[in-house]
Amino acid sequence: MSAEPDRVPLACLPTPLERVVGVLPERRSCLVKRDDLTGAALSGNKVRKLEYLFAEARAKGARRVLTCGGIQSNHCRATAVAAAQLGMRSVLFLRTATPPGPDDPATGNLKLDLLVGAEVRFITPEQYRDRATLMADAAGEDGYVIPEGGSNALGAWGYIRCIDELCAQWGDAPPSAIVCATGSGGTLAGLVIGLARRGVEVPCHGVAVCDDAGYFQEIVGRISAEATERWPDLPRVAPEAVSVIEGYKGRGYALSTPEERADVVRVARGSGMILDPVYTGKAFRSLLHEPERFGERPLFIHTGGIFGQLA
């Protein structure tokens, strides 16, 4: 297998693999990979990717990292916290149609961004289309640009490595399927590459929380192609081989419906597990409403996002 690239230890690993009962229909149970427990302020899936991205940033002598996302981006918050831990500065390009005023209190992830000293630049959805150019222009000689969600070939190693971790945890009893929320495609890419790398024939499904199946299949295929180019021993995953489930994005990215909120409450009261309204709350609904789709022993990747409940 390909040699793992350098990483900076940031996450509390391995995260637990837990069995959750009392939530799915027909008394079904599911396994949950608790990547909401990768840390406190660093909680969530993004930190796994950032371990590799920050290692490369430091190797290149960067003193600042620049990244982007929505105003309540989990990825941007994790990047800002990690930068502070490593003695680096962070610049966040946050997408919002209505920037908060100087007297508006910051909440959720944005509050933590500011608390750890991130430089925040609010940009409109129109400007966000040119985010790569905006970040590249602002990087200068000492800046390292991290793409949206940390979703590139290097960041995908976070979930390639997570598959190694999962295989050790499930031992001789693999799940019937793996399910994760998909918002920028990097987590799904790492999972499917990691499964192929180890020759594990477990179906893996990304649940789209925005956009559509074709969009994410193209992203995963592109990340896989870039990964194979950089690490030739990694298996190449074709876009058409990637399973993306539609029908759960509701009103759209970061927009909730009463039915979605009710399911988040149902899970919390039935199991004590807190889902977020943007990613896991939408994705877990596929298990609640189509349990037969995933077999008798599905595994859900809990990618975190609890601060979204506080926004």
C-alpha positions, 0 to 999 in steps of 0.5 A, a space after each residue: 500500500 502507498 506510504 502515508 504522507 506526513 501529518 500533524 497529530 491534531 485529532 483525538 484518535 481513534 474515535 469510538 465505534 458505537 452501536 446505537 439502538 432505539 432510533 431506527 425503525 423495526 428495532 434495527 441498530 446501527 454503528 456510528 463512527 463518532 468523529 464528532 469526538 475528534 476533539 473539543 473545539 476541533 470536533 468533526 471530520 475536518 480535523 482528519 484532513 487538516 492533519 495532512 494539510 497543515 503538515 504540508 503547510 508547515 513543510 512549505 514554511 507557511 505562516 498563514 493558512 487561508 480557507 473558505 466556507 459558509 459563515 457557519 463553516 465547521 471546516 473554517 472553524 477547525 482550520 482557525 483553531 488548528 492554526 492557533 494551536 500550531 502558532 499560525 495565523 488564519 484568514 477565512 473567506 466566509 460566504 454570506 449574503 448579509 454580513 453581520 453588523 458590528 453590533 451583532 453578536 457572533 454565534 456558533 462557529 463564527 464566534 469561535 473563529 473570532 475567539 481564536 483570532 482568525 481574520 474573517 473576510 465576508 464575501 457574497 455568494 457571487 464573490 464566492 464563485 471566485 474563491 480560489 482566485 481570491 485566496 490565491 491573490 491573498 496568500 502572498 509568499 507566506 500563505 498556504 491555501 486550503 480548499 473548501 472543506 479541505 477536500 483535495 487529494 491530500 486531505 482525502 488521506 484523512 479518511 483513507 486512514 479512517 478506513 484503516 482505523 475502522 477495519 481494526 475496530 470492526 474486525 471480522 464483522 464488517 458493516 453492511 454499508 457505510 453512510 456519510 454526509 456529503 457537502 464538499 466531497 472530500 470525506 466520501 472520496 477518502 472513504 471510497 479510496 480507503 475501502 478500495 485500497 484495502 480491498 474491502 467490499 462494503 458499499 459506501 454511500 454519500 448523502 448529498 446535503 446540497 447539489 446532486 449526485 452527478 456533482 459529487 461523483 465528478 468531485 470524488 472522481 477528480 480527487 481520486 485521479 489527483 490522488 493516484 497521480 500523486 501516489 500511484 499505488 492508490 487505486 483509482 475510483 471512477 466517478 460512476 462507481 461512487 454512490 451518492 444518495 439524493 432526496 435529503 437536502 430539503 430546502 437546500 444547504 444550511 436550510 432546515 425543514 420542520 421534518 428535519 428538525 423533528 428527526 434531529 430531536 427524535 435521535 437526540 431523545 432516543 440515543 443522546 446523540 446530537 446531530 447538526 442541522 446542516 450535514 449529519 441531521 440531513 444524512 442520518 434521515 436516510 437511515 431513518 426513512 430508508 433503513 432497508 437500503 443499507 442492510 442489517 448493520 449499517 455504519 454512519 460516519 458522524 462528522 460532527 457539527 455540534 456548533 451549528 446547533 448554537 448558531 
